[in-house]
Amino acid sequence: MADTVNVLKYLRSKTQLDLDSLDLEAARSGGPDGPWTDATSNPAESYFQLQKEENKEIVVQAIHIAQDLHERYAGVTLAELRVEIATVLLANRVLPYITGSVHVMVNPCHAFSTTKVIQTCLRYHEIFHHIDPHFDPSRLVIKVSATFEGLKACHALRAKGIQTLATTVFTMEQAILAGEAGCVSISPFVHELKAGFDDTYKDQDPLLDLCVQAQEYYVQHGISTRVKACSCMSVDEILQMAGVAAHTIPPEDLERLAGMNEAVDSLEKKSLFRSDASVAVQQQQARSYVDDEAGYRVHFAASDGGRGQSRLFQAIAIFADFQHKVEMVMGGQ
């Protein structure tokens, strides 16, 4: 009889597993083999967390702190500042229960402004230090929408020692530019973001292979940026990602994986990162976009017949909608 293994334990032996949530209980509970590494978030996660009755005190606290800090930040609305402070409070609360970093996201409404992305990242660090003067900045990664403007900001922020993750990545062009920008990680979305919020919408073309291609590109060209997979829609897709550098997974999926056992041989065969996998990529030619905005925009617009660009715009629009919703929760207009 084939040897069986706990599926979650198997995945942890292949990939860094992160918690795709700022839920306190999920972070505190960890996994059966110990705490998760990172905890990740976005405006949708902030919205869902701040609606919970048990987090009402965080809402009140954020509103109070924002009143004190608002005069420091000309051009930032009070509602936006409240959301950032509340997100920091949620993130700082889970830090003792993970071993790595918390990830917070720049307001997606600023996705096409390099200046505003930089300002937001600097402000996030200031807010963390205001809330906790002993906060370790190496444990904060800021998620930036992978537009040209956003990745240009990441390049500038690297010189300031601020860690960024390029999110909403749907193409190799974005992955390549993020590597040049010095992002510590990228998050290729396996599915269109809409598929995660609309049960009636089915994404028929998951981008599982993009995670493999991007990771191999970084290895081949000595780029330190890591691939952090996200938005898998099934256990089978999660298992295909075994071997990716990191994978951020919602609490309910982690719990489900913890209750599963499967034959080792079967699990090994599912991974797209095994050496004999059909998607194994050959040597990829190095490309550079950091000083070629026009070239990047042309290649990105044409990538996957234009679908990469449309997926990015869709994701930014959905996250921007959640940004507006969470601002309303925080008393915005």
PLY file of the C-alpha trace (Angstrom):
ply
format ascii 1.0
element vertex 333
property float x
property float y
property float z
element edge 332
property int vertex1
property int vertex2
end_header
0.00 0.00 0.00
1.32 3.45 -0.95
2.61 5.64 1.87
0.14 8.34 2.84
0.85 11.71 4.40
-1.13 14.59 5.78
-1.69 16.96 2.86
-0.98 20.14 4.81
2.23 18.69 6.23
3.29 17.68 2.72
2.64 21.17 1.37
4.63 22.75 4.19
7.58 20.57 3.24
7.50 22.01 -0.28
6.28 25.59 0.08
6.13 28.42 2.59
2.48 28.54 3.66
1.01 31.90 4.57
-2.32 32.94 6.05
-4.43 34.92 3.59
-6.25 36.77 6.35
-5.82 39.13 9.29
-8.27 37.10 11.37
-6.95 36.97 14.92
-8.20 33.49 15.76
-6.85 32.00 12.53
-3.43 33.51 13.20
-3.46 32.52 16.87
-4.45 28.93 16.09
-1.77 28.46 13.43
-1.47 25.03 11.87
-1.00 21.60 13.42
2.76 21.94 12.87
3.14 25.47 14.17
2.48 29.07 13.19
2.08 30.32 9.64
4.88 32.39 8.14
3.25 35.53 6.71
-0.23 37.03 6.96
-1.60 38.82 3.90
-4.46 41.25 3.34
-6.13 43.59 0.86
-9.04 46.07 0.98
-11.58 43.24 0.78
-10.03 41.54 3.81
-9.99 44.82 5.74
-13.65 45.35 4.84
-14.69 41.88 6.00
-12.69 42.10 9.24
-13.85 45.59 10.19
-17.51 44.64 9.79
-17.20 41.99 12.50
-18.71 42.77 15.87
-15.56 41.61 17.66
-13.54 44.23 15.78
-15.72 47.25 16.59
-13.18 48.44 19.14
-10.54 48.58 16.39
-12.85 50.80 14.34
-13.31 53.15 17.29
-9.59 53.17 18.05
-8.66 53.89 14.42
-11.10 56.80 14.24
-9.57 58.28 17.40
-5.97 57.88 16.20
-6.81 59.30 12.77
-8.14 62.45 14.39
-4.75 62.98 16.03
-2.66 62.17 12.93
-4.70 63.70 10.13
-3.04 67.11 10.19
0.30 65.45 9.34
-0.96 64.15 6.01
-2.17 66.86 3.68
-4.13 65.49 0.76
-5.15 62.28 2.53
-8.84 62.04 3.33
-9.83 61.26 6.89
-11.66 58.13 5.75
-8.61 56.81 3.89
-6.37 57.44 6.89
-8.84 55.67 9.18
-8.76 52.61 6.92
-4.96 52.55 6.90
-4.82 52.85 10.69
-7.45 50.15 11.18
-5.59 47.85 8.80
-2.37 48.44 10.73
-4.16 47.66 14.01
-5.46 44.39 12.54
-2.04 43.49 11.16
-0.11 44.42 14.29
-2.49 42.27 16.32
-1.58 39.08 14.42
2.19 39.69 14.35
2.92 37.80 17.59
1.30 34.68 16.15
3.20 34.42 12.85
6.91 34.00 12.20
7.27 36.27 9.18
5.75 39.48 7.88
2.36 41.11 7.66
1.28 42.37 4.25
-0.95 45.43 3.81
-2.04 46.90 0.49
-1.78 50.40 -0.92
-5.14 52.00 -1.71
-5.91 50.60 -5.20
-7.34 53.97 -6.19
-3.69 55.13 -6.29
-2.61 52.32 -8.64
-1.67 54.75 -11.41
0.14 57.34 -9.28
3.79 56.66 -8.47
3.87 59.59 -6.05
0.82 58.45 -4.09
2.07 54.87 -3.86
5.36 56.09 -2.39
3.58 58.42 0.03
1.25 55.65 1.17
4.09 53.21 1.81
6.00 55.77 3.84
2.83 56.59 5.75
2.16 52.93 6.54
5.58 52.69 8.19
4.92 55.85 10.18
1.53 54.54 11.33
3.03 51.23 12.44
5.68 53.05 14.48
3.08 55.38 15.97
1.00 52.42 17.13
3.99 50.36 18.24
7.29 52.26 18.71
9.10 48.91 18.93
7.73 47.65 15.62
10.32 45.87 13.45
10.03 47.37 9.93
11.55 44.24 8.42
8.28 42.49 9.27
6.18 44.75 7.05
5.66 44.15 3.33
3.45 46.55 1.40
1.42 45.25 -1.51
1.35 47.44 -4.61
-0.83 46.93 -7.69
1.49 45.86 -10.51
0.95 48.79 -12.85
3.96 50.47 -14.44
3.47 53.41 -12.08
3.17 51.13 -9.06
6.29 49.16 -9.93
8.19 52.39 -10.57
7.29 53.32 -7.00
8.54 49.94 -5.76
11.89 50.63 -7.45
12.19 53.95 -5.62
11.06 52.44 -2.32
13.72 49.75 -2.46
16.35 52.48 -2.06
14.55 53.56 1.12
14.63 50.04 2.55
10.87 49.55 2.21
9.78 46.06 1.21
7.08 45.69 -1.42
5.11 42.91 -3.05
3.74 43.29 -6.57
0.14 42.12 -6.46
-2.45 41.54 -9.20
0.21 39.99 -11.44
-1.23 38.30 -14.53
1.65 38.40 -17.04
5.36 37.73 -17.35
5.90 41.37 -18.25
4.67 42.38 -14.80
6.77 39.66 -13.17
9.92 40.78 -14.98
9.45 44.45 -14.11
8.67 43.58 -10.49
11.94 41.68 -10.28
13.83 44.65 -11.68
12.02 46.94 -9.26
13.32 44.92 -6.33
10.00 43.64 -5.01
10.60 40.98 -2.37
7.74 38.95 -3.83
5.09 38.89 -6.51
1.60 37.44 -6.26
0.46 35.99 -9.57
-3.30 35.56 -9.40
-4.21 32.07 -10.53
-7.72 33.29 -11.35
-9.36 36.55 -12.30
-10.27 38.38 -9.11
-13.92 38.44 -10.13
-14.08 34.64 -9.80
-13.35 34.97 -6.09
-16.29 37.27 -5.40
-18.95 36.24 -7.94
-20.16 32.65 -7.60
-21.90 32.86 -10.97
-18.68 33.78 -12.79
-16.32 31.03 -13.90
-12.74 31.72 -14.96
-12.00 29.03 -17.54
-8.32 29.90 -17.99
-6.39 29.70 -14.69
-2.82 31.00 -14.78
-1.16 28.16 -12.89
1.70 28.02 -15.39
2.57 31.69 -14.78
3.76 30.86 -11.27
6.12 28.22 -12.66
7.40 30.44 -15.45
8.01 33.43 -13.19
9.80 31.37 -10.53
12.03 29.75 -13.15
12.81 33.13 -14.70
13.96 34.48 -11.36
16.12 31.43 -10.70
17.65 31.49 -14.18
18.60 35.15 -13.95
19.64 35.33 -10.29
16.75 37.55 -9.20
15.91 37.37 -5.49
12.18 38.15 -5.92
10.01 35.25 -4.75
6.72 33.98 -6.15
3.85 33.95 -3.64
0.89 32.21 -5.30
-2.67 33.21 -4.45
-6.33 32.90 -5.49
-6.48 29.16 -6.12
-10.11 28.02 -6.31
-9.77 24.33 -5.43
-7.67 21.88 -3.46
-6.40 20.41 -6.71
-5.07 23.79 -7.81
-3.41 24.30 -4.43
-1.69 20.93 -4.78
-0.47 21.84 -8.26
1.34 24.77 -6.63
3.43 22.54 -4.32
6.98 23.77 -4.85
6.20 27.44 -5.40
8.29 29.62 -3.08
5.27 30.72 -1.03
1.51 30.36 -1.17
-0.99 32.49 0.73
-4.15 30.51 1.48
-7.44 31.42 3.21
-8.04 29.93 6.70
-10.90 27.69 5.57
-8.73 26.08 2.88
-5.84 25.57 5.31
-8.24 23.87 7.71
-9.54 21.66 4.95
-6.02 20.65 3.89
-5.16 19.83 7.51
-7.93 17.23 7.52
-6.81 15.46 4.35
-4.45 12.53 3.79
-3.21 11.32 0.43
-0.58 9.04 -1.07
2.80 10.73 -1.47
3.19 9.50 -5.05
-0.17 10.98 -5.98
0.73 14.34 -4.45
4.11 14.44 -6.16
2.54 13.83 -9.57
0.17 16.78 -9.19
2.85 19.43 -8.70
3.61 21.64 -11.68
7.02 22.33 -10.13
8.37 18.80 -10.43
11.30 18.43 -12.82
9.39 16.30 -15.33
6.22 18.43 -15.33
4.81 19.21 -18.76
4.98 22.94 -18.00
8.68 22.82 -17.16
10.14 25.86 -18.92
13.33 26.11 -20.91
15.94 28.83 -20.54
14.15 32.18 -20.80
15.83 35.15 -22.39
16.45 38.02 -20.00
14.29 41.06 -20.65
14.43 44.54 -19.16
11.69 47.13 -18.81
12.82 49.30 -15.92
14.18 51.94 -18.34
11.81 51.17 -21.20
8.32 52.35 -20.32
7.13 52.41 -23.93
8.37 48.89 -24.59
6.78 47.63 -21.40
3.41 49.16 -22.17
3.34 47.68 -25.69
4.36 44.19 -24.56
2.06 44.20 -21.54
-0.92 45.38 -23.59
-0.34 42.55 -26.09
0.33 39.85 -23.49
-2.08 36.91 -23.73
-4.05 38.69 -26.41
-4.73 41.62 -24.12
-6.26 39.48 -21.39
-3.51 40.25 -18.89
-4.25 43.95 -19.08
-8.01 43.45 -18.80
-7.54 41.17 -15.78
-5.36 43.78 -14.08
-7.89 46.55 -14.66
-10.71 44.30 -13.43
-8.78 43.48 -10.24
-7.98 47.13 -9.53
-11.64 48.05 -10.05
-12.84 45.32 -7.66
-10.31 46.23 -4.98
-11.16 49.93 -5.43
-14.82 49.09 -4.82
-13.88 47.36 -1.56
-11.73 50.37 -0.66
-14.81 52.57 -0.96
-16.87 50.10 1.07
-14.36 49.90 3.90
-14.08 53.70 3.97
-17.84 53.78 4.50
-17.47 51.32 7.39
-14.93 53.74 8.87
-17.35 56.65 8.63
-16.49 57.96 5.19
-18.91 59.61 2.79
0 1
1 2
2 3
3 4
4 5
5 6
6 7
7 8
8 9
9 10
10 11
11 12
12 13
13 14
14 15
15 16
16 17
17 18
18 19
19 20
20 21
21 22
22 23
23 24
24 25
25 26
26 27
27 28
28 29
29 30
30 31
31 32
32 33
33 34
34 35
35 36
36 37
37 38
38 39
39 40
40 41
41 42
42 43
43 44
44 45
45 46
46 47
47 48
48 49
49 50
50 51
51 52
52 53
53 54
54 55
55 56
56 57
57 58
58 59
59 60
60 61
61 62
62 63
63 64
64 65
65 66
66 67
67 68
68 69
69 70
70 71
71 72
72 73
73 74
74 75
75 76
76 77
77 78
78 79
79 80
80 81
81 82
82 83
83 84
84 85
85 86
86 87
87 88
88 89
89 90
90 91
91 92
92 93
93 94
94 95
95 96
96 97
97 98
98 99
99 100
100 101
101 102
102 103
103 104
104 105
105 106
106 107
107 108
108 109
109 110
110 111
111 112
112 113
113 114
114 115
115 116
116 117
117 118
118 119
119 120
120 121
121 122
122 123
123 124
124 125
125 126
126 127
127 128
128 129
129 130
130 131
131 132
132 133
133 134
134 135
135 136
136 137
137 138
138 139
139 140
140 141
141 142
142 143
143 144
144 145
145 146
146 147
147 148
148 149
149 150
150 151
151 152
152 153
153 154
154 155
155 156
156 157
157 158
158 159
159 160
160 161
161 162
162 163
163 164
164 165
165 166
166 167
167 168
168 169
169 170
170 171
171 172
172 173
173 174
174 175
175 176
176 177
177 178
178 179
179 180
180 181
181 182
182 183
183 184
184 185
185 186
186 187
187 188
188 189
189 190
190 191
191 192
192 193
193 194
194 195
195 196
196 197
197 198
198 199
199 200
200 201
201 202
202 203
203 204
204 205
205 206
206 207
207 208
208 209
209 210
210 211
211 212
212 213
213 214
214 215
215 216
216 217
217 218
218 219
219 220
220 221
221 222
222 223
223 224
224 225
225 226
226 227
227 228
228 229
229 230
230 231
231 232
232 233
233 234
234 235
235 236
236 237
237 238
238 239
239 240
240 241
241 242
242 243
243 244
244 245
245 246
246 247
247 248
248 249
249 250
250 251
251 252
252 253
253 254
254 255
255 256
256 257
257 258
258 259
259 260
260 261
261 262
262 263
263 264
264 265
265 266
266 267
267 268
268 269
269 270
270 271
271 272
272 273
273 274
274 275
275 276
276 277
277 278
278 279
279 280
280 281
281 282
282 283
283 284
284 285
285 286
286 287
287 288
288 289
289 290
290 291
291 292
292 293
293 294
294 295
295 296
296 297
297 298
298 299
299 300
300 301
301 302
302 303
303 304
304 305
305 306
306 307
307 308
308 309
309 310
310 311
311 312
312 313
313 314
314 315
315 316
316 317
317 318
318 319
319 320
320 321
321 322
322 323
323 324
324 325
325 326
326 327
327 328
328 329
329 330
330 331
331 332
